[in-house]
């Protein structure tokens, strides 16, 4: 809610990934469905977050953008894009009611 102004009570864990580096902690990636706008963003002074809508195909193609910063999503999304069955499963995960 703080970063986007949206809330959801329909969350599902998509996957988790161990992160190795100076600190070790897992990353948890969730799918939030049926979200609703609740309030204006409440960003910290240095945060610049501009939420925007994209189509499913545009979302899958975001990982190819040189400015895409979440490297942990590049491989999973690339694998989803390369397999029609996985693409369909992921679509159903995102949009299940």
Residue pairs with C-beta under 8 A, 6 or more apart in sequence:
1 7
1 38
1 39
1 42
2 41
2 42
2 43
3 41
3 43
3 47
3 49
3 51
4 41
4 49
4 51
5 37
5 38
5 39
5 40
5 41
5 51
6 32
6 35
6 36
6 37
6 38
6 51
7 35
7 36
7 38
8 32
8 33
8 34
8 35
8 36
9 34
10 32
10 33
10 34
10 35
11 30
11 31
11 32
11 33
12 30
12 31
12 33
12 93
13 28
13 29
13 30
14 29
14 30
14 31
14 93
15 29
15 76
16 26
16 27
16 28
16 29
17 26
17 27
17 29
17 72
18 24
18 26
18 27
19 25
19 26
19 27
19 72
27 72
29 72
29 73
31 93
31 94
33 94
33 95
33 96
41 49
43 49
54 62
56 91
56 94
60 77
60 80
60 81
60 87
61 81
62 68
62 77
63 73
63 74
63 77
63 78
68 74
79 86
80 86
80 87
80 89
80 90
81 87
